[in-house]
Amino acid sequence: MNVGVVDIGTNSMRLLITSPESEIGRWVEVTGLGVGVDRIRRLDPNAMERTLEVFADFGELMTDNDVVRRRAIATSASRDAENREEFFDRAQVALGIRPVLISGEEEGRYAFNGAVGVEFGTCDPTVSDIGGGSTEFVDRSRTFSVDIGSVRLTEQVLPDRPASNDQVRTARSVVADLFQDVDLEPDLVIGVAGTWTSLAAMAQDLERYEPRRVHGYVIRLRRLEAMIESLAGLTMTQTEAIPSLDPKRAPVILAGAIVAETVLNHLGLDEAKVSERDTLDGVASELLALL
């Protein structure tokens, strides 16, 4: 028997189908659902349409793969959007289940359980989940959810490509200020979700995105700093041409890299271990326990 989990993020929509015995597959589509939400507090109609088209495909995939339990979780963009219930009505039709709005703390806990529960059980790490609209820091007892992510930071202070030195300095300052209340001192950071995994692929100069080479990769602070300098000097077209990067992530990857760099600086660490397993896996484990 299979279960299906849909993660409705600010920038990307993701689906995991798995069973007690093995993973069936993972699918990711960048739709930019949360574009403009930070400013107008509403989901853009065009972004909703793009997302709902993806959900129709996700719904078919779950049906074709005999999914017996489905769950869809909605995160930062939906938390901020005044018209989310209208969106949820239509998403329910496409997915076969109504999305559930979760808090930043719940999002972080799912990410921790998904990443740590699989293979880091003997360590005492902090999980860093960088999304489009929020960033979560989670250890075994506490969760900090901060309203900044790759999309939100791009819209606030990084509109240009190439980005100016002043814009990059401002972005770093904005994120550092927002992280001030995060009171954690881990020995290890595990980076999860699309920003971290994309950066891990790019740091290795992969010719294409390869999950097996991304999972477990250790990305160092000095490498992130060099990547930020490089990305800031690129046009959008040049960024889209990076082989291992989904071109739809190109507009926000510079901001995501700055958030990742600031995570490490704030926690006083010089590297992060990247995991392909995350929030999806944390939710899936709950569904599998119900079978």
Residue pairs with C-beta under 8 A, 6 or more apart in sequence:
1 19
1 20
1 66
1 68
1 69
1 291
2 17
2 18
2 19
2 24
2 65
2 66
2 67
2 68
3 17
3 18
3 19
3 67
3 68
3 69
3 70
3 71
3 284
3 287
3 288
3 291
4 15
4 16
4 17
4 58
4 61
4 62
4 65
4 67
4 69
4 70
4 71
5 15
5 16
5 70
5 71
5 72
5 73
5 280
5 283
5 284
5 287
6 13
6 14
6 15
6 55
6 58
6 70
6 71
6 72
6 73
6 95
6 99
7 13
7 14
7 15
7 16
7 72
7 73
7 75
7 279
7 280
7 283
8 33
8 51
8 72
8 73
8 74
8 75
8 77
8 78
8 91
8 99
9 33
9 34
9 75
9 76
9 77
9 131
9 132
9 133
9 193
9 194
10 33
10 34
10 37
10 75
10 76
10 77
10 131
10 132
10 133
10 134
10 149
10 151
10 152
11 30
11 31
11 32
11 33
11 34
11 131
11 132
11 149
11 150
11 151
11 194
11 249
11 252
12 28
12 29
12 30
12 31
12 132
12 194
12 249
13 28
13 29
13 30
13 31
13 33
13 51
13 54
13 55
13 58
14 26
14 27
14 28
14 29
14 280
15 26
15 27
15 28
15 58
15 61
15 62
15 280
16 23
16 25
16 26
16 280
16 281
16 284
17 23
17 24
17 25
17 26
17 61
17 62
17 65
17 67
18 24
18 284
18 288
19 288
20 288
20 291
24 65
25 61
25 65
26 280
27 57
27 58
27 61
28 194
28 246
29 54
29 57
30 194
30 246
30 248
30 249
31 47
31 50
31 51
31 54
32 47
32 50
32 151
32 248
33 43
33 47
33 48
33 50
33 51
33 77
34 43
34 47
34 76
34 77
34 80
34 81
34 132
34 133
34 151
34 152
35 44
35 47
35 151
35 155
36 42
36 44
36 47
36 155
37 43
37 44
37 77
37 80
37 81
37 133
38 80
38 133
38 151
38 152
38 155
38 156
39 155
41 80
41 81
41 82
42 81
42 82
42 83
43 77
43 78
43 81
43 83
43 84
43 87
48 87
48 90
51 87
51 91
52 90
52 91
52 94
55 91
55 94
55 95
56 94
58 94
58 95
59 94
59 95
59 96
62 70
62 95
62 96
63 96
68 291
69 287
69 290
69 291
70 95
70 96
70 97
71 97
71 100
71 283
71 286
71 287
72 91
72 95
72 97
72 98
72 99
72 100
73 99
73 100
73 101
73 102
73 107
73 110
73 279
73 283
74 84
74 88
74 99
74 100
74 101
74 102
75 102
75 104
75 107
75 131
75 133
75 134
76 104
76 107
76 131
76 132
76 133
76 134
76 147
76 149
76 152
77 132
77 133
77 151
78 84
78 87
78 88
78 99
78 101
79 101
79 103
79 104
79 133
80 133
81 87
84 101
88 98
88 99
91 98
91 99
92 98
92 99
102 110
103 145
104 134
104 136
104 143
104 145
104 146
104 147
105 136
105 143
105 145
107 129
107 131
107 134
107 136
107 145
107 279
108 127
108 129
108 136
108 137
108 138
108 143
108 144
108 145
109 138
109 143
109 282
110 278
110 279
110 282
110 283
111 127
111 129
111 136
111 138
111 192
111 193
111 278
111 279
111 282
112 127
112 138
112 139
112 140
112 143
112 282
113 281
113 282
113 285
114 192
114 277
114 278
114 279
114 280
114 281
114 282
114 283
114 284
114 285
115 127
115 190
115 192
115 275
115 277
115 278
115 281
115 282
116 123
116 125
116 127
116 190
117 281
117 282
117 285
118 275
118 277
118 281
119 277
120 188
120 190
123 187
123 188
124 139
124 140
124 186
124 187
124 188
125 139
125 186
125 187
125 188
125 189
125 190
126 137
126 138
126 139
126 184
126 186
126 188
126 189
126 190
126 267
127 136
127 137
127 138
127 139
127 189
127 190
127 191
127 192
128 135
128 136
128 137
128 189
128 190
128 191
128 192
128 196
128 260
128 263
128 272
129 135
129 136
129 138
129 192
129 193
129 278
129 279
130 149
130 150
130 191
130 193
130 195
130 196
130 256
130 259
130 260
130 263
131 149
131 150
131 193
131 195
132 149
132 150
132 151
132 152
132 252
133 147
133 148
133 149
133 151
133 152
134 145
134 146
134 147
134 148
134 149
134 152
135 145
135 146
135 148
135 149
135 259
135 263
136 143
136 144
136 145
136 146
137 143
137 144
137 146
137 182
137 184
137 263
137 267
138 144
139 184
139 186
142 184
144 181
144 182
144 183
144 184
146 178
146 179
146 182
147 178
148 174
148 175
148 178
148 259
149 195
149 255
149 256
149 259
150 195
150 252
150 253
150 255
150 256
150 259
151 252
151 255
153 171
153 174
153 175
153 252
153 255
153 258
153 259
154 251
154 252
154 254
154 255
156 174
157 167
157 170
157 171
157 174
158 167
158 168
158 171
158 254
158 255
158 258
159 167
160 167
161 234
161 235
161 236
161 239
161 251
161 254
162 232
162 233
162 234
162 235
163 232
163 254
165 232
167 232
168 228
168 232
168 254
168 258
171 255
171 258
172 258
172 261
172 262
175 258
175 259
175 262
176 262
176 265
176 266
179 262
179 263
179 266
182 266
182 267
184 267
185 267
185 268
186 267
186 269
188 269
188 273
189 263
189 264
189 267
189 269
189 271
189 272
189 273
190 272
190 273
190 274
190 275
191 197
191 199
191 200
191 219
191 260
191 263
191 272
191 273
191 274
191 275
192 274
192 275
192 277
192 278
192 279
193 278
193 279
194 249
194 256
195 253
195 256
195 257
195 259
195 260
196 219
196 260
196 272
196 274
196 275
197 211
197 214
197 274
197 276
198 209
198 244
198 245
198 246
198 249
198 253
198 256
199 219
199 224
199 227
199 253
199 256
199 257
199 260
199 274
200 214
200 217
200 219
200 274
201 209
201 210
201 213
201 214
201 244
201 245
202 227
202 242
202 244
202 245
202 253
203 217
203 219
203 223
203 224
203 227
204 213
204 217
204 244
205 244
206 213
206 243
206 244
207 243
207 244
208 243
208 244
209 244
209 245
209 246
210 244
211 276
214 274
214 276
215 274
215 275
215 276
215 277
216 273
216 274
216 275
217 273
217 274
218 271
218 272
218 273
218 274
219 260
219 271
219 272
219 274
220 270
220 271
221 261
221 264
221 265
221 269
221 270
221 271
222 270
224 257
224 260
224 261
224 264
225 261
227 257
228 254
228 257
228 258
228 261
231 239
231 253
231 254
231 257
232 254
236 250
236 251
239 245
239 250
239 251
239 253
239 254
240 247
240 250
241 247
242 250
245 253
249 256
260 272
263 272
264 270
264 271
264 272
